[in-house]
Amino acid sequence: MTRKTAAKSTALLALGLALLVLLTLFRLAFLQHFHSPGEGLTAEVRHALYLGLKFDARWVAILLVPGWLLLKNGTGGNVSGWRDRLATPWLALTLAVYAVMVVIAMVNDIKARPWLLVFLTLSGCYRGLFKAHGLQTSRGALRTWLTFALLAFAATVLVYFFDFGTFAYIHTRLNGTMLMFLQNASLSLQMIWQSYPVVWLTVLLLVLLALALGGLAALFRGGLAAVPEHRSRRALARVLVSVFLLACMWGKWSRYPLRWGEAFEARNGFHAQLALNPVLFFLENLEEMDEGFDLAAVKASHAVLAEHFGIPAAFDAQGNPTLKRHIQARPLVSGRPNLVFIQLESLAAFKTSPGGNALDPTPFLGSLAKNGIYFEHFNVVMENTSRSMFATLFGTPDVSSVQNATRNPLMVNQHTPLSALTDYEKDYFLGGSANWAQIRAALKNNLKDLHLHEEGEFKSPVVDVWGISDVDLLQEAHEVLATRKTPFLAYVQTSGNHPPFTLPKHHADFHPATVDTARLKANGFEGPAEFNAVRLMDHALERYFEKARKSAYFANTIFVLWADHGIPRGSTDPRFGDLTLAIHHIPFLLYAPALLPPRRVSTVGSQTDILPTVLSLMGQSFWTQTLGHDLLDPRFAVDSAAFTFTTFRRPPRTGLLQGDRYLNVETDGRAKLFDVQARTPVDLSGQEQARAQHMTALARAYLVWSHYLLSHNPPLQEQP
């Protein structure tokens, strides 16, 4: 019995429809897994799904174009000689050029134009020179088309898998900034292996590939149906299908095509994320968008920042604007106290006891806050550990694009206020490897006498990709610090509150808690693993301070505790989109019961202010030329501000917190002013024009100066 074959247009449209159904199922799975409980299929959700369907149709159409242009049966004539040898490689080369052209076009359509010319030339030559080559005349042609289709399908599915994991990790879709994790590929792969069901995802991929191969082979093994004999019918079919594919790629009835920015018109940040196609979004945001600093903008905003910091608008020896200033200490303690900095991994304020979480997940941290100096309105610039550390240590927000500043050898020379502590012994403790994010270079290059303690030097067992547990890390740090005979500075970087949320089995005194899932979600935790990881961090602090209190160094030590950043995971606050306070608002406290009386500070602050505040209160004057100041200086009680920045959005949105107002600046420059206390955000920029204009100018100044200072913060001599 002769198998009935399908026309090329029918076959390709059937394939496109099948792929579109699969991508829609992926989108529905995304919605089901990540949407807010009880939201339902609202009008906003339906609109996001509609936009998503159009983005998916665009990607499907892009994949179908080469088949529409080049797929054919062959004439059935004799194929011999050089044409026989060259036809299949020519087809493979043409398809490869098309794939490269698509990637380049998504990043930069102007750069893709030469590739388009090459593709069209190769396509024309293939159709003209190799008319006899096709599905019915060459096994090579069939194998080439099957290989191209399977590779495109596998790449699409893999991107969706990575996108799903990315959103679970940082609550944003896969985009070009994720390439930063490839710079430490081994560590990233370990984290993926330990955090995600890699084996099951591999099985699912293989099953999908097997189904795709079976479907493609069944559809094309017998070739294509004969084209209509009438030229008018052939022409009409070609025009209709071509117009249909072009319409799918354009995406809307408008002068301008559908763009991913339209998804972000949604009032709810999740709805914007739901609408995106991860393949397109990743490719379209792949290009490095940061192009250094704008010196004209730096000069234009010089007076704004100079006034903000209460200094003259000065210039350096080369005539460039500078914020260089000498900070005179305002001591609250006497002598030379030790400093112990404890950086808490991914700890948003809303997930803590001091932040008012009803589950009381960090009672010990709460006791430290109650008996120390607790900063109620403290924020980080952005969501990323190495960027956060850079801002903390050097006072400049790392607003670089895909390549973080710690990974950039051109930015390794930086001034830090800690260089003023010339007589202090300095230690840095990390449970894993200090090769992570090239942090070793940033630390050792700028703190020359630093003792670095990392994985491989500890007695404790490695528990996961992040090295030893935080409980063990703090215990081993204590053992080192207890031997110090001179003033010391220690920086302990925890990492356990991070996927895969490992609970070490050898700590029998820690008991995981069982809490109803609905109650966990209502209080900002996506599940018991995350909740118990936060509890374990608190347990690690409690065990450390139990030993530290008995040591000789405790009474003369200032303990500085803060989070590297918050996390949107589990947040029930939908305000401000990807400038959400769930990312930026973190706990920050100073604890020294023998030196500092307890108090609560309402001044708005940022991680760039940590070192200036700590050095000032301990009586250490210092030089700086970056963006931090002393949060305990009454001059800044009202005007102090915290700059915010979207790590995973390019071009970025920026923000500025000052007092009870939060300014959000969109990518097109539009600024909106909100009351932080209002549960429903209302734009106040029209009512408070002067304030909105001032904060917009200050936010703009922070952004352009952050770009500038990344390469203009050389080490300074610590002499007034």
Sequence and secondary structure as in RCSB ss.txt:
>XXXX:A:sequence
MTRKTAAKSTALLALGLALLVLLTLFRLAFLQHFHSPGEGLTAEVRHALYLGLKFDARWVAILLVPGWLLLKNGT
GGNVSGWRDRLATPWLALTLAVYAVMVVIAMVNDIKARPWLLVFLTLSGCYRGLFKAHGLQTSRGALRTWLTFAL
LAFAATVLVYFFDFGTFAYIHTRLNGTMLMFLQNASLSLQMIWQSYPVVWLTVLLLVLLALALGGLAALFRGGLA
AVPEHRSRRALARVLVSVFLLACMWGKWSRYPLRWGEAFEARNGFHAQLALNPVLFFLENLEEMDEGFDLAAVKA
SHAVLAEHFGIPAAFDAQGNPTLKRHIQARPLVSGRPNLVFIQLESLAAFKTSPGGNALDPTPFLGSLAKNGIYF
EHFNVVMENTSRSMFATLFGTPDVSSVQNATRNPLMVNQHTPLSALTDYEKDYFLGGSANWAQIRAALKNNLKDL
HLHEEGEFKSPVVDVWGISDVDLLQEAHEVLATRKTPFLAYVQTSGNHPPFTLPKHHADFHPATVDTARLKANGF
EGPAEFNAVRLMDHALERYFEKARKSAYFANTIFVLWADHGIPRGSTDPRFGDLTLAIHHIPFLLYAPALLPPRR
VSTVGSQTDILPTVLSLMGQSFWTQTLGHDLLDPRFAVDSAAFTFTTFRRPPRTGLLQGDRYLNVETDGRAKLFD
VQARTPVDLSGQEQARAQHMTALARAYLVWSHYLLSHNPPLQEQP
>XXXX:A:secstr
       HHHHHHHHHHHHHHHHHHHHHHHHHHHS TT  S HHHHHHHHHHHHHHHHHHHHHHHHHHHH     
 S   HHHHHHHHHHHHHHHHHHHHHHHHHHH HHHHHHHHHHHHHHHHHHHHH TT STTT HHHHHHHHHHHH
HHHHHHHHHHHHHHHHHHHHSS   GGGGGGGGGHHHHHHHHHHHS HHHHHHHHHHHHHHHHHHHHHHHTT   
   SSHHHHHHHHHHHHHHHHHHHH SSSSS   GGGGGGSSSHHHHHHH  HHHHHHHT S    S  HHHHHH
THHHHHHHHT   EE TTS EE  EEE    SS S  EEEEEEETT  GGGSTTTT TT   HHHHHHHHTSEEE
TTEE SSS HHHHHHHHHHS     SSS GGG GGG     GGGG TTSEEEEEESS TTGGGHHHHHHHHSTTE
EEE TTS SS EEETTEE HHHHHHHHHHHHTT  S EEEEEE   SSTT    TT TT       HHHHHHTT 
SSHHHHHHHHHHHHHHHHHHHHHTTSSSGGGEEEEEEES    TT    TTGGG HHHHB  EEEE TTT   EE
E S EEGGGHHHHHHHHTT  EEE SS   TTSGGGTTT EEEEE TT SS  EEEEETTEEEEE TTS EEEEE
TT SS    TTTSHHHHHHHHHHHHHHHHHHHHHTTS     S  
